[in-house]
Each structure stands twice: as structure tokens, then as C-alpha cells.
Amino acid sequence: MDWTDRHCRFFLRQLSRHALLYTEMVTTGALLNGDHERFLRHDEAEYPLALQLGGSVPADLAACARMAEDAGYDEVNLNVGCPSDRVQNNMIGACLMGHPALVADCVKAMLDAVDIPVTVKHRIGINGRDSYEELCDFVGQVRDAGCRSFTVHARIAILEGLSPKENREVPPLRYEVAAQLKRDFPELEIILNGGIKTLDECRLHLETFDGVMLGREAYHNPYLLAEVDAALFAGTGPQISRTEALAAMRPYIERHIRNGGQMHHITRHVLGLAQGFPGARRFRQLLSVDVHKTADPLALLDQAAELLRGR
Ligand SMILES: Cc1cc2nc3c(=O)[nH]c(=O)nc-3n(C[C@H](O)[C@H](O)[C@H](O)COP(=O)(O)O)c2cc1C
């Protein structure tokens, strides 16, 4: 949430044609009672794209899954991993790991409503329900409801006392638990998530798992995605350069500004493109600080592009 908005995804799609991109979590309440066109908005260039839903009322999730399918999304994913208090009060996210039968009902209702895949992202447990048997019970019940793809954030969530940020860092990563799950449910697609930072790590995990999902590293070091098509998807096209990726954003940014938007809505997501280079600080300064003080944002974009020249 707050990161993979449509501008971020449009940018990431310039780097990889094949990586599946996910929206931020959208709650069923927001979609059913709010401005659903705004929450579902995306560009066809972002495909393949999954909409992630937060909720636990089967009929509501079914209605939202239908909205996702109608809007063109390739997949709908149910969030059973978010530990935030705010969502727990509404029975959304990781707390649902304690209610496998309800999650199964949700998944069944969604599957009955759409033809696109319905997938689940979850933890390996929550405090008070963190045994391997309970994890298998959860996955087994959701599988029996028809789900075939599970993305496993390989740490438990602690639902009281830790902030969401701590819940992404404090409980230890236990890849071996996710690997055991793959062995015990070989027919399911099991995608590993949590702490993966390099393509070598991706390759290694792909010997065990059907897929890998990267969160923070893909955001902070987006150029990693430029290498995944060739490295992991056997893509054959030429790898885009950093300069080309930024240049590809220029018409998109121009259109956004013409429609009354501000450049920093978009450029806040490209700051990691210069990561590790001498001009990286200046690049970030131009696109995240100076951008608020200029009447000619596109000139700043061009200055920032100069810093990437040749890369
Ligand atoms: C700022 C922030 C927002 C996040 N929002 C979501 C979300 O909306 N839905 C979700 O499934 N995971 C969300 N996550 C969790 C990530 O998808 C991922 O599971 C977690 O960061 C572990 O993977 P990583 O080590 O590759 O980042 C968020 C993570 C961060 C840092």
C-alpha cells in the first residue's frame, strides 16, 4: 500500500515485460462503497497485472472479483498477510489465517464469480496459530475450495505489539517451512516471498518453488526487474537501459501533467533507478525535492536523465 500505485506499475512495466505486477491492497469496502473507477484504474500497458483485495465477506469479495475481471485484470489475489491493526478490526489480512474455513468460503465465492485465477497471499502463521499442522490445515482448506496458487510470505505475523514494519522484519524468515509446504502440496503453485534481494537468490529459490515475489527490493532497486526477463523468463528482447526506461516515462508524465496531475506523483517511484551511481543523490534531489519548487518539471526530468546518460 502507498507503493505499487498505477504510476509505479507503469514504470516497472517498462523494465520487465513478463514479471507479474500487483496492485496495492484494495478493500472490498473501498470498491463497493467508494469511487471504484479510481481504485481499479490502470493502463493496459501494465499487464500482466493482479488486483489484490482485502476483505472477508464472500459475497463482497465475489462482487469485487467480478469488477476486477470486468476491468481487465489478469488475476485477483486475496490478502491474508497484512498484520495492520486497522485491517484486523475489519477481519482483513493476516488475522484471517485463524479462520481457514472463512477464507475457503471467500475463495470459493470468488472462483464461482470469475474465470481469471483467484490466488491467496498469506504468512506461514500468526501468533497462537503458528504450527506447521495449522499452516497445512489453512492451505488444505483453501485448496479444497479451489485455489491453486499460494504466495507465501515466509514469516509469521504477530498480531499484537508489532507495527506492520516490524512484522516485515522481526519474525524470522523460515524458507524451509515454505519448502516443506511445496513438498506436501506438490500440485499447488507455491510462490516464495520475503527478504529476496538478488537474481541469484531468485534462481536458487526457483529450484524449489514455482515462483518468487519481490516487494521492497523491486521497489528500491527497480533496475533489477530489467534483468529478470532474460534471466528468469528466457525472454529474448534486448535489455532496456536506465536512460531508455526514464525516457519511456516522459510521454506518460507529460500526459499526466496535461490532465492536471503533478510530476512527483510519478517520479517518486523512479528514484531507485540511479541507485549505486555517483549522481544518485542529485537524481533523487531533483525528482523528489526540487520537483516541488519548479514551474517546469519536465526540464528537471531532462536534467535527471542527463545524470543517467550512458547507463
Ligand atoms: C510499504 C509496504 C506496503 C505493503 N503493502 C502490501 C499490500 O498492500 N499487500 C501485500 O500483500 N503486501 C504488502 N506489503 C508486503 C510485501 O508485499 C511483502 O510481502 C513484504 O515486504 C516481504 O517481501 P520483501 O522482503 O520482498 O519486501 C507491503 C510492504 C511494504 C514495505
The ligand as an SDF file (V2000), in Angstrom:
LIG
                    3D

 31 33  0  0  0  0  0  0  0  0999 V2000
    5.2090   -0.1190    2.4180 C   0  0  0  0  0  0  0  0  0  0  0  0
    4.7520   -1.5310    2.2230 C   0  0  0  0  0  0  0  0  0  0  0  0
    3.4420   -1.7760    1.8550 C   0  0  0  0  0  0  0  0  0  0  0  0
    2.9840   -3.0890    1.6400 C   0  0  0  0  0  0  0  0  0  0  0  0
    1.7000   -3.2940    1.2250 N   0  0  0  0  0  0  0  0  0  0  0  0
    1.2900   -4.5580    0.9340 C   0  0  0  0  0  0  0  0  0  0  0  0
   -0.0010   -4.8120    0.4010 C   0  0  0  0  0  0  0  0  0  0  0  0
   -0.8070   -3.9020    0.1690 O   0  0  0  0  0  0  0  0  0  0  0  0
   -0.3360   -6.0970    0.1310 N   0  0  0  0  0  0  0  0  0  0  0  0
    0.5370   -7.1360    0.3540 C   0  0  0  0  0  0  0  0  0  0  0  0
    0.2040   -8.2870    0.0740 O   0  0  0  0  0  0  0  0  0  0  0  0
    1.7510   -6.9210    0.8520 N   0  0  0  0  0  0  0  0  0  0  0  0
    2.1460   -5.6640    1.1470 C   0  0  0  0  0  0  0  0  0  0  0  0
    3.4060   -5.4570    1.6380 N   0  0  0  0  0  0  0  0  0  0  0  0
    4.2650   -6.6290    1.9380 C   0  0  0  0  0  0  0  0  0  0  0  0
    5.1020   -7.0190    0.7380 C   0  0  0  0  0  0  0  0  0  0  0  0
    4.2760   -7.3540   -0.3630 O   0  0  0  0  0  0  0  0  0  0  0  0
    5.9710   -8.2360    1.0650 C   0  0  0  0  0  0  0  0  0  0  0  0
    5.1510   -9.3370    1.3940 O   0  0  0  0  0  0  0  0  0  0  0  0
    6.9070   -7.9910    2.2430 C   0  0  0  0  0  0  0  0  0  0  0  0
    7.5130   -6.7130    2.1670 O   0  0  0  0  0  0  0  0  0  0  0  0
    8.0060   -9.0730    2.2550 C   0  0  0  0  0  0  0  0  0  0  0  0
    8.6550   -9.1610    0.9990 O   0  0  0  0  0  0  0  0  0  0  0  0
   10.0050   -8.3610    0.6530 P   0  0  0  0  0  0  0  0  0  0  0  0
   11.0180   -8.7590    1.7020 O   0  0  0  0  0  0  0  0  0  0  0  0
   10.3810   -8.8170   -0.7290 O   0  0  0  0  0  0  0  0  0  0  0  0
    9.7060   -6.8990    0.7290 O   0  0  0  0  0  0  0  0  0  0  0  0
    3.8810   -4.1700    1.8360 C   0  0  0  0  0  0  0  0  0  0  0  0
    5.2080   -3.9140    2.1880 C   0  0  0  0  0  0  0  0  0  0  0  0
    5.6570   -2.6110    2.3740 C   0  0  0  0  0  0  0  0  0  0  0  0
    7.1090   -2.3810    2.7350 C   0  0  0  0  0  0  0  0  0  0  0  0
  1  2  1  0
  2  3  1  0
  2 30  2  0
  3  4  2  0
  4  5  1  0
  4 28  1  0
  5  6  2  0
  6  7  1  0
  6 13  1  0
  7  8  2  0
  7  9  1  0
  9 10  1  0
 10 11  2  0
 10 12  1  0
 12 13  2  0
 13 14  1  0
 14 15  1  0
 14 28  1  0
 15 16  1  0
 16 17  1  0
 16 18  1  0
 18 19  1  0
 18 20  1  0
 20 21  1  0
 20 22  1  0
 22 23  1  0
 23 24  1  0
 24 25  2  0
 24 26  1  0
 24 27  1  0
 28 29  2  0
 29 30  1  0
 30 31  1  0
M  END
$$$$
